[in-house]
Amino acid sequence: MGSFIIHGGKRLHGTIKPQGAKNEVLQIISAVLLTGDEVTIKNVPDIVDVNRLIDILQNLGVKVQRKEKGVFTFQADEINLDYLTDPTYKKDAAKIRGSVMILGPLLARFGKAYLPKPGGDKIGRRRLDTHFEGFMKLGAKFRFNPEEEFYGVEADKLQGAYILLPEASVTGTANILMASVLAEGETTIYNAACEPYIQQLAKMLNRMGARIEGIGSNMLKVKGVKELHGTEHSVLPDMIEIGSWIGLAAMTRSGITIKDVHAESLGQIPAVFRKMGIEFEIKNDDIIIPGQEHYEISKFIDGSFLTVYDAPWPGFPPDLISIVLVTATQARGNLLVHQKMFESRLFFVDRLIDMGAQIVLCDPHRATVVGMDFESPLRGITMVSPDIRAGISLLIAALSAEGKSVIHNIEQIDRGYEKIDEKLRALGADIIRSD
C-alpha cells in the first residue's frame, strides 16, 4: 500500500480547480445503462472509485471511450448479463460501494440485477434496505443469499407506485429514480433526497426522455416512458473537495483561490466555514481565501459553544464533518461536532490527539474540540488513513503540523481525490508519494 510523506508547517499559495463530484458521477455513469444510445459525460474525475465503476461497466459490455481528460462516451447497446453471476463480478463489485448504483438501471431495462455486499468506507452501518424496499414497491422480487452475501432483484415489468422513503437517502433516491423512469404508470417518491447531485441526475434523465417533476424538492413524480435516448452531461465540481480546500487554507494560514466552484450549489458550506471564523470572498464563481493568522469560532447568541452537525440537504454535508473538526483544532474558541449519520466516522480523532490536538470524544457521534489558536502547533506522526474523509482530514493536519508525518493506506484518499499530492505540490506543499 502507498504512503504520503509530508513535511508540514509550510504556508501554501496559488490557485486550484476542484475535480468533478465523486458522489454525482457514480450515479451519472450508472445511468448510461438505461439506454443503448451513446452518452457523453464531461468533468469525470480520475479517482479510484470512479475508475473501478467504469471497469465494471466495461466488463458488462458497455463501450467506453476516453475522448480527452475528463470526457468519456458510454454506449450500453450490447450488455452481457452473464457477467452478473460471474465470480469476477462478485469480486469487482465488492470493492466499491458505488456499485450499488447499477441496480436500478439494470432492473429497469433488463428486469434483473445482482450485487455482492458492496465495499467502501468503514464508517459504520450503511444499510441498503431503502434501495430494495423501493424496488419491491415497484413490483420487483427480492432475494438474498446470506452465505455469499449476494443480493438480487428481478421483475418482468416494473409498475409505478407511491413510495415513502424511510430515510432521505441520496443513493437510495437515485437508484429508485433510475428504476422508475422505465416503469409503467406514475411513481411518486416522497422524502426523496434533493441534493444538487440528485437534481443533476434528474435533469440528465429528462434530457434522455424521462418525465420527472419536482426536481429540487423532496417529492419527485415520475411518469414512466418506454425508452430513453443519448445525451451529454457535465458533472458539477465536488463540493466536498471545495470544503477540504477551505479547511486546508485556514489550517496552513495560506492564501488560496478555488476556481469555478458553482457557488449556487454549495448550500450551507460557505456559511458554516464563515461561522468557523474563516474569511473568504466569492467572486465570479471563485472562492478567494486570504491567508489568516487567526480565525475565531462564533458562538450561539446565548453564548454557548457553536455546534456543527450533519443533516440531509440543504443541511451541512456529513462528508465535511471531519474537515470542520480538524480545522477547529487550530481555531480560537471551542466547537462541538455532532456526526449524526455514521457511528464510526469520528474514531480517527485519536490520531489528531496523538498529534497534540485538544479533543474530547464524547461518544461515537460527538466530539468537543478546544481550539489552540496556533499557540501549540500539531506535531507530525505516522498514521493510517481509515477512510476517504478521515484520510483527507489527517492529510490537512499533517500539512499544518511541525515536522514529518507519514500517512499509510493512501488508496483510501485516492478513492475520492484526484492526484491530490500533485495539486498540493503545485501550491508549495512538501509531500511525496511512496510505494
Secondary structure, DSSP 8 states (H G I E B T S, - for coil): --EEEEE-----EEEE---B-HHHHHHHHHHGGG-SSEEEEES----HHHHHHHHHHHHHT-EEEEEETTEEEEE-SS--GGGGGSHHHHHHHTT-GGGGGGHHHHHHHHSEEEEE------SS----HHHHHHHHHTT-EEEEETTTTEEEEE-SS-B--EEE-SS--HHHHHHHHHHHTTSBSEEEEES----HHHHHHHHHHHHTT-EEE-TTSSEEEEE--S----EEEE--B-HHHHHHHHHHHHHTT-EEEE----GGG-TTHHHHHHHTT---EEETTEEEE---S--B--B-TTS-BEEEE--STTS--GGGHHHHHHHHTTSBSEEEEE--S-TTTTTTHHHHHHTT-EEEEEETTEEEEE--TTSS--B--EEE--SHHHHHHHHHHHHHSBSEEEEE-THHHHTTSTTHHHHHHHTT-EEEEE-
